[in-house]
Amino acid sequence: MSEIPTVTGVIWPDIHLSRSGSADCVSGIVSVTTATTKNLELHLPSPLNQSQVTQIILDFATSGSTYIQSISTGTQNVTGTYEIGATLCVPINRTSNHLVQFLTHGLGFDRSYWDFASGYSYVDAALTNGHAVFLYDRLGVGLSSKPDPVNLVQAGLQLEIANALICKLRAGELENTTFSTVVGVGHSFGSVLTQAVTSTYPRSLDAAILTGYSLNSTGFPLFLTGVNLAIASEARPYQFSGSQNGYTVASTAISNQIGFFHAPGFDPAIVSLADSTKGTIAVGELLSTSAIVGPALEFNGTVAIVNGIDDLPFCNGNCSSPGNLLGQVKQLYPRVSNDSFVTSLVPNTGHAISLHYSAGAVYESVQALLIAKGL
């Protein structure tokens, strides 16, 4: 039996078992003080109404758009302290404390993406294989702070928050456990952030698992228009009452299906659950994603790219045409050997792998890869 986990570094802690009962978990708030010089200075007032939100998306998504250039005058410095909702789970029968998997969700979800339902849980797969997991709500989502959604909640600040949390795990500031090995696992925008960590802070992660990710953005305009973003406080007033108009959500269950699913590879009940638990998307995140993309010139750990073959935003609905689009990511990792760069296309699966029938088998294969790499 393991000892009851400590609550070091966690505000308002809640000690509980994981969904499978195989791990002790601590959930609560982690305070992060950090700064960035990469946030864009956007001359864009917070939207006044739905019409303005819709027009921002159309201006941004239009072919050949120069919208970002027209509203940005460069970058700005941002410094602050932010409360981040998070969960740390450690296997009850762990034999080693050295490794933790650091899970970053994408747009339209909160941390529950990684532990969505029984049989749809990356968390369960990792814990079963003896690895601790840390999952969190990105800034502006779930139980995390919700500051200005245009000029503060951007990719640059999200990157620094992610790295600060990784540093806390390595330094033993959470649960009195010092993790010497950290595997970054991302989905969609979470993969963009994970890749940016390997580029900007090459010694923070020992491996990167990028799901719902590629260098192909041709499907992103279709994705954006398909999810049909609505002001969160108007679309779901009971869930997002009081949030600023720059926080948006996919407007309907149909919108969620267009952006994240591929039939018949999912249970319709999961679409309903995804719609009822959807997370907010900040306008600033959408407009700043490309600001942190760059080659990881010094990173030499394992990199795996895992996509549903029918991924819409990162493959325009077909990750195998022209050729395997995932292989193009290797150009970002010149120091990663061919043996340590792995790609996997999952059949009959769309953008949100966690929400498809394939989730369990895919996540077990990821754990097998990490074990094979000695992690």
Long-range contacts (C-beta under 8 A, 24 or more apart in sequence): 1-92, 2-90, 2-91, 2-92, 2-93, 2-94, 5-88, 5-90, 5-175, 6-175, 6-176, 7-175, 8-173, 8-174, 8-175, 8-176, 9-168, 9-173, 9-174, 9-175, 10-86, 10-88, 10-174, 10-175, 11-83, 18-89, 18-115, 18-123, 18-124, 18-127, 19-115, 19-118, 19-121, 19-123, 19-124, 20-121, 20-124, 20-127, 20-128, 22-91, 22-92, 22-93, 22-124, 22-127, 22-128, 23-89, 23-90, 23-91, 23-92, 23-127, 23-132, 23-133, 24-89, 24-90, 24-92, 25-87, 25-88, 25-89, 25-90, 26-87, 26-88, 26-175, 27-85, 27-86, 27-87, 28-85, 28-86, 29-83, 29-84, 29-85, 29-86, 29-143, 30-83, 30-84, 30-86, 30-136, 30-165, 30-168, 30-174, 31-81, 31-82, 31-83, 31-84, 32-81, 32-82, 32-83, 32-84, 32-161, 32-164, 32-165, 32-168, 33-80, 33-81, 33-82, 33-164, 34-79, 34-80, 34-82, 34-157, 34-160, 34-161, 34-163, 34-164, 35-77, 35-78, 35-79, 35-80, 35-160, 36-77, 36-78, 36-156, 36-157, 36-159, 36-160, 37-75, 37-76, 37-77, 37-156, 38-75, 38-154, 38-155, 38-156, 38-157, 38-159, 38-291, 38-292, 39-75, 39-76, 39-77, 39-78, 39-151, 39-152, 39-154, 39-156, 39-157, 39-284, 39-288, 39-291, 40-68, 40-72, 40-74, 40-75, 40-76, 40-151, 40-154, 40-156, 40-284, 40-287, 40-288, 40-291, 41-72, 41-73, 41-74, 41-75, 41-76, 41-151, 42-71, 42-72, 42-150, 42-151, 42-284, 42-287, 42-288, 43-71, 43-72, 43-73, 44-71, 44-150, 44-283, 44-287, 45-150, 46-148, 46-149, 46-150, 46-244, 46-245, 46-246, 47-231, 47-245, 47-246, 47-283, 48-245, 49-231, 49-245, 50-230, 50-231, 50-234, 52-245, 53-229, 53-230, 53-231, 53-245, 53-248, 53-283, 54-229, 56-283, 57-224, 57-225, 57-229, 57-286, 58-225, 60-224, 60-286, 60-287, 61-220, 61-221, 61-224, 61-225, 62-221, 63-221, 67-287, 68-287, 71-287, 75-156, 75-291, 76-151, 78-151, 78-152, 78-156, 78-157, 80-147, 80-152, 82-139, 82-144, 82-145, 82-147, 82-161, 83-143, 83-144, 83-145, 84-136, 84-137, 84-139, 84-144, 84-145, 84-161, 84-165, 85-110, 85-111, 85-136, 85-137, 85-142, 85-143, 85-144, 86-111, 86-134, 86-135, 86-136, 86-137, 86-165, 87-111, 87-133, 87-134, 87-135, 87-136, 88-132, 88-133, 88-134, 88-174, 88-175, 89-123, 89-127, 89-132, 89-133, 89-134, 90-132, 90-175, 90-177, 91-127, 91-130, 91-131, 91-132, 93-130, 94-130, 94-132, 95-130, 96-130, 97-132, 97-177, 97-178, 97-179, 98-179, 98-180, 98-181, 99-131, 99-132, 99-179, 99-180, 99-181, 99-182, 99-183, 99-375, 100-131, 100-132, 100-133, 100-134, 100-169, 100-179, 100-181, 100-182, 100-183, 101-126, 101-131, 101-132, 101-133, 101-134, 101-182, 101-183, 101-185, 102-134, 102-162, 102-165, 102-166, 102-169, 102-182, 102-183, 102-184, 102-185, 102-194, 102-205, 103-133, 103-134, 103-135, 103-136, 103-185, 103-186, 103-190, 104-136, 104-138, 104-162, 104-184, 104-185, 104-186, 104-187, 104-190, 104-191, 104-193, 104-194, 105-135, 105-137, 105-138, 105-141, 105-187, 105-188, 105-190, 105-279, 106-186, 106-187, 106-188, 106-189, 106-190, 106-191, 106-212, 106-352, 107-188, 107-189, 107-279, 107-281, 107-285, 107-286, 108-227, 108-249, 108-250, 108-256, 108-259, 108-260, 108-278, 108-279, 108-281, 109-141, 109-187, 109-274, 109-278, 109-279, 109-352, 110-137, 110-138, 110-141, 110-142, 110-277, 110-279, 111-135, 111-136, 111-137, 111-142, 112-142, 112-277, 113-187, 113-352, 113-354, 114-185, 114-187, 114-354, 116-270, 116-273, 116-274, 116-354, 116-355, 116-359, 117-270, 117-273, 119-359, 119-360, 120-270, 120-354, 120-355, 120-359, 120-360, 121-354, 121-359, 121-360, 121-363, 122-185, 122-354, 122-359, 122-363, 122-366, 125-360, 125-363, 125-364, 125-366, 125-367, 126-363, 126-367, 128-367, 129-367, 129-370, 129-371, 131-183, 131-367, 131-370, 132-177, 132-179, 134-165, 134-169, 134-174, 136-165, 137-279, 138-189, 138-190, 138-193, 140-247, 140-280, 140-282, 140-285, 141-279, 141-280, 142-279, 146-243, 146-244, 146-247, 146-280, 148-244, 148-246, 148-284, 149-244, 149-246, 149-247, 149-282, 149-283, 149-284, 150-246, 150-282, 150-283, 150-284, 151-284, 152-284, 153-246, 153-282, 153-284, 153-285, 154-282, 154-284, 154-285, 154-287, 154-288, 154-291, 155-189, 155-192, 155-193, 155-196, 155-285, 155-288, 155-289, 155-291, 155-292, 156-288, 156-291, 156-292, 158-193, 158-285, 159-193, 159-196, 159-197, 159-200, 159-292, 162-193, 162-194, 162-197, 163-197, 163-200, 163-201, 163-204, 166-197, 166-201, 166-204, 166-205, 167-204, 170-204, 181-206, 181-375, 182-206, 183-207, 183-208, 183-209, 183-370, 183-375, 184-208, 184-209, 185-209, 185-211, 185-366, 186-210, 186-211, 186-213, 187-211, 187-212, 187-352, 187-353, 187-354, 188-212, 188-213, 188-313, 188-314, 188-351, 188-352, 189-285, 189-289, 192-289, 192-292, 192-293, 193-292, 195-293, 195-296, 195-332, 196-292, 196-293, 196-294, 198-296, 198-299, 198-301, 198-303, 198-333, 199-292, 199-293, 199-294, 199-295, 199-296, 199-297, 199-299, 199-332, 200-292, 200-294, 202-296, 202-297, 202-298, 202-299, 203-298, 205-299, 205-301, 206-301, 206-302, 206-375, 207-301, 207-302, 207-303, 207-304, 207-370, 207-373, 207-375, 208-299, 208-301, 208-302, 208-303, 208-304, 209-304, 209-306, 209-366, 209-370, 210-303, 210-304, 210-305, 210-306, 210-329, 211-305, 211-306, 211-307, 211-353, 212-307, 212-308, 212-311, 212-313, 212-314, 212-351, 212-352, 212-353, 213-305, 213-307, 213-314, 213-329, 214-305, 214-307, 214-311, 214-314, 214-315, 214-319, 214-325, 214-326, 214-328, 214-329, 215-325, 215-328, 215-329, 215-331, 215-332, 216-314, 216-315, 216-316, 216-325, 216-328, 217-313, 217-314, 218-316, 219-311, 219-312, 219-313, 219-314, 219-315, 219-316, 219-317, 220-313, 220-314, 222-312, 222-313, 222-316, 223-258, 223-259, 223-312, 223-313, 223-351, 224-286, 226-255, 226-258, 226-259, 226-312, 227-251, 227-255, 227-256, 227-258, 227-259, 228-252, 228-255, 229-281, 232-280, 236-278, 240-280, 243-280, 246-282, 246-283, 246-284, 247-280, 247-281, 247-282, 247-283, 248-280, 248-281, 248-282, 248-283, 249-278, 249-279, 249-280, 249-281, 250-275, 250-278, 250-281, 258-312, 259-312, 259-313, 259-351, 260-312, 260-350, 260-351, 260-352, 260-355, 261-350, 261-351, 261-352, 261-355, 261-356, 262-308, 262-310, 262-348, 262-349, 262-350, 262-356, 264-348, 265-308, 265-310, 265-347, 265-348, 265-349, 265-350, 265-356, 265-357, 265-358, 266-350, 266-355, 266-356, 266-357, 267-357, 270-355, 271-355, 274-352, 274-355, 294-332, 295-331, 295-332, 295-333, 295-334, 296-332, 296-333, 296-335, 297-334, 297-335, 298-335, 299-333, 299-335, 299-336, 300-335, 300-336, 300-337, 300-340, 301-336, 301-340, 302-336, 302-340, 302-341, 302-342, 302-369, 302-370, 302-373, 302-375, 303-329, 303-333, 303-336, 303-340, 303-341, 303-342, 304-341, 304-342, 304-343, 304-344, 304-366, 304-369, 305-329, 305-342, 305-343, 305-344, 306-343, 306-344, 306-346, 306-353, 306-362, 306-366, 307-344, 307-345, 307-346, 307-353, 308-345, 308-346, 308-348, 308-349, 308-350, 308-351, 308-352, 308-353, 308-356, 308-358, 309-345, 309-346, 309-347, 309-348, 309-349, 310-348, 310-349, 310-350, 311-349, 311-350, 311-351, 312-350, 312-351, 313-351, 314-351, 319-345, 320-345, 340-373, 342-369
